[in-house]
């Protein structure tokens, strides 16, 4: 199926087309055809993997419509109608599982009973959140970043309130600026990361259809 002409020819004859996207041992196959075509291709993939001593994971292998979406490498891939228009596009969102996982890491570092050094906690939180944001900034992530920024801020504030026995009046006196805006949370020169400032990435600049296949073709 290398090239546009063979693909158009297959479509004219009512045959399905497909493309594979692979990262290490994870891959997704997009099929231009019916669910039966996808099921037949799944059996073919299983037969190719068998001589290599590999098999498809029943828990991770699914056949879904692109409008229902699927999770791949922490992203939620789904086709949706663009808001305010009649055009449909395929979007990459952040899946639910990595959001839940990073929230658990934040909770573990900001337990109310923790007596850890605030500077060390902010350093570790910044490391986790910066790496997480850099990985997922290629997705439609602005809303998620804003939500996590709010979640992180409140977790750190509630932890500091308990540690220093602050009231909300103390928090406002320390963190409200002269114009009524919140100042960043700092500890010994370390400032808590603001996820909303993560640079926006231009997506889909390269289709990647010229990447050679690692497998020989007949």
N, C-alpha and C positions, 0 to 999 in steps of 0.2 A: 504493500500500500504506500510505497514511497513515491510522492509526486501527486499533483492534482489530477492529472489525466486519468490514471488508473482508478482513483477514488470516484471521479465522476462517472467513469465507465461502469463501475460496480453499482453505483446508485441507479444508473439507467436500467440495469438489469435486475433491479430489486434486491441486490445483495447488500449486506450490512458492511459498514466500515468501522474501524476502531483505532484508537490511539492508546498507548501505554505511557504513564507517568511514573517514574521509579525513583526512589531515594533509598539507597542501601537495600534492605530486604523488604521494604514497604513499597507497594505499588498500587495504582488505581488504573483501571481500564475504562475509557469512555467509548461507548458503543453507539453508533448512529444506526439504529435499527429497533427491533422489538425486544420485549423481555425474553422471548424464546431464543432470539439470537444471542443475547447476553448469557443465558443459561448454557447454550451450546458452547460458547467461548469459554465459560468457566470450566466445563469438562475438559476442553482442549488444554487449557492452562494446567490443570491438575495432571494430565498425562505427560506434559512437558517437564513438570517438576519432579515427578515420581522417579525417573532414572537418576536424578541428582540427590535422592534421599530426602527430598523436601515435600511438604504437603501444605495445602491451604488450611489456615486456621478456621475452624467452623465458627468460632466466636467473633472473628473479625471480618469474615467474608460475607458480603451482602450484595444483593442486586436491587438497586433502588433507582427511581426516576430522579433526574437532576433537579426537578422542582421540589422534590421531597428533601433532597440534600444528603450529604454524607460527610463523615469526619475523616480527615487525612492529615497526619502529622500535627495534630492539635488545631487544625483549621476546620471550619464548617463550610463546605463548598455547596453552593445552592444557587439555582437560577430564580431570580425574582424580577418583578416589574419595578422599573425605576420610579421612585416616588414622584408624583406630579406629571407622569408621562405614560404613554402606552407602549414604551419600548421595554424589552426584557433583556437582562444581562446576567451573566454568571458572576457571583460575588464570593469572596473569601472572607468569612467572619471568623471570630475566635470561638472555638468550641466551648461547651460548658465545662468539661472536665479540667482543662488547664486553668480556668478561672477559679474553680473550686479549689484546685491544688494550691495556687498561689495565695488564696485567702487563708488556707490552713497554715501556710508558712508564716504569714503575717500574724495570725493569732498565736502561734507557738512562740514568737519572739516578743509579743506584747501582752503576755499574761499579767493580770492585775497583781499577782503575788510576786512577780519577778523583781529581783533586786539587782539586775545586771546594770552595768555602766551604760548610761544613755548614749554616750559617744559610740561605744562598741555596737550597740543595738542599731543606731542610725546608719553606721557604716555597713552592717550586714544587710539591713533593709534596702539600702541604696544599691548594693551589689545585686541582690535578688531581683529587685524591680527594674533596674537598668537592663540586665540581661534579658528578663522576660519581655520588656517593652521593645527592645531591639529585635527580638525574634518575631514578635507579633505585629510590629508596626507596618508590615506589608499588607495586613488585612484591613477590613473596614473596622477600625478600632477606636475612633475618637470617643464614641459614647462609652465604650468599655473602659478606656483610660480615665475618663472623667469619673466614672463610678468607682474605680479602684483608688483614684486619688482621694476621693471623699472617704472611702472605707479606711484607707491607710491613715489618713489624718485623724479620724475619730478614734481609731485603735490606739495610736500613739498618745493622743491627748488624754484619753481615759486612763491609760497606764501611768502617765506622768502625774495626773491628778491623784491617783491612789498612792504613788510613791512619795510625792511631796506634800500630800494632804492639802492640795489646792481646792479652792471652790471655783465655780465658774467665773466669779468676780476676779479671782487671781489670774485665771487664764486670760481673761480679756485685758487685764492690766498689763500682762506680759507680752501678749501676741497681737493686740489690736494696734494698728498704726495710727498716726495723727489724723488720717483722712477716713478712718473707719474700716479699712481693709485689713485682712489678716496678714500678719508677717509670717515668714517661713519658720518652721520649727528647727531650732538649732541646738547643738550641744558641743561645747568646746571646739567651736569652729567648723563642725560638720552640719551641713544643712540637709534636711529631709528632701528627697527627690520629689519633683512635681511632674507626674506622668503626663499631665495635659500639655507640657512643653515638648513632648517627644516629636521630633521632626516628621512631617507628613511625607510619605513615600509615594512617588509616582508609580502606579501599578501597571502591569501588563505591557511593559515597554518592549518585551522580546518574546516572541511566541515559542522559541526553542525548537522549531520544527526541522532545524538542520543539524541537531545533535545526532551523531552516528549511533546506530544500535550496537550494543556490546555482543549480540548474538549473530552468528552467520545466518544468512537467509538463503533459501534454496533458489 
